[in-house]
Amino acid sequence: MSQYLLSTYTSTEGAPTAPGSLEEMGAFMSRVIALEADMTSTGTFLFGGALHGPDASTVVRAIDADMIMTDGPFVEAKEHIAGFYVIEAQDLDEALSWARRVVDAIGRPIEVRPFQATGRAADHMPEMPGA
């Protein structure tokens, strides 16, 4: 099994979109809840979430010996990540099938990106002499 990031983006340009009527919001939430229930029941769902806008971010940088924190996104862009799922799938075809279901549920494009073989940094480190 491989892990995939399914992410959606939103634009920072123009007026923010209204959440819609209570009925529209209820229908949206019903679709998302059903999708996540299917992901969970098949063992596909690992983690997911919706993110605040880029204005809520803080960037931490090392400059010389100091850690500097600044408000705002690392990269100024017209689009930013709005939310994501981390899933486990047999292959890219299965991940794309889930991505289609996410698009159906939320009505936004989804980027599908595979994780490298392991998410643990220690697994990528060379053997240290004398260790």
Steps between C-alpha positions, in 0.01 A plus 500: 500500500612855428399828656368795299424862574170619351502879529271777388584862440309825516568845358592806703375731223151643489234496765478200730225260405197494725426171675162485324164428652453268797363238261806526272738482796309200637520320165872576474567367850291187432712425191826551690386290799392215267831515311705493821289211634574302181870583526505389864303178442743391225813587699591772249470804728811584702462871574336811360410855578395844385749783546461864595602750233863597437463809720484263802842347422834565667833432331801397712843559345855449622711808434851457632451372856156659544153363433287767334120473490292702257127515440358391171567227247847380398418573136276783381260339254156548349401150610563313823424159641155497659475142622628149452465127558784257556385162373641153452435332165628201304622719214454831319186377323330432833616838636359672189171319551477644851600843368205488256270431795648795691440725196139378487456575872662843521478633145865612480802365313720257691876456464619142557860454609667181622712500813851364471546140613505599868420811694771444760812713453712243689424245228671727244817568701826332398656258748728690739850360555542352847125497565 
